[in-house]
Amino acid sequence: MYQIITISGTPGSGKSTIAQKLAEKLNAERIYVGAIRRELAREKGITLEQLNEYGLTHPETDVDIDQKIAIEAREAAKKGIVIVEGRVQFHFIPESFKIFIHVAVEEGARRIWKQMQNEADKKMRNEGEVKDINALTEDIKKRIANDKKRYKKYYNLDHTDGSHYNLVIDTTKITAEAATAKILKALPKLD
């Protein structure tokens, strides 16, 4: 019996699309940590990548947000099901049904590159200027390494370790719709 579902995963794995689809199917509230971090980066006049680099020496960019989101999710769960999309929310909300969505780095980069060709999506992602898909692939590898370094430093955990999760899905060769269907089938009865 879970009121909160947490979704973590790798860049370009479809976390946001899947979280949105689950929220619609389950009539759930969705909390998206990535949007909060992107907005924080915009407020500071920097890209998400620069915020992540800054976060290596400024834990408040992670810790304060993560703690605040966990409180917000628990409060929202009093009224209904909540989907929380964030890399380490499974750690802050251990009572949640924890999902990790993985994609091969090259496929994730291809998906993000395609999305970045739309100017509105590019602005929303706040990834900064990327000259081509190869550069984006390298940026994603750096981002994954940076995330792992920050989360190890601040929380002493590796968010990519599948043993933290109730369900791990690889979306490299499946659609967001197929992944959503797998998740719905795997979910225990929700209150």
Sequence and secondary structure as in RCSB ss.txt:
>XXXX:A:sequence
MYQIITISGTPGSGKSTIAQKLAEKLNAERIYVGAIRRELAREKGITLEQLNEYGLTHPETDVDIDQKIAIEARE
AAKKGIVIVEGRVQFHFIPESFKIFIHVAVEEGARRIWKQMQNEADKKMRNEGEVKDINALTEDIKKRIANDKKR
YKKYYNLDHTDGSHYNLVIDTTKITAEAATAKILKALPKLD
>XXXX:A:secstr
  SEEEEEE TTSSHHHHHHHHHHHHT EEEEHHHHHHHHHHHHT  HHHHHHHHTT GGGTHHHHHHHHHHHHH
HHTTS EEEE TTHHHH TTSEEEEEE  HHHHHHHHHHHHTSHHHHHHHT     SHHHHHHHHHHHHHHHHHH
HHHHHS  TT GGG SEEEE TTS HHHHHHHHHHH     
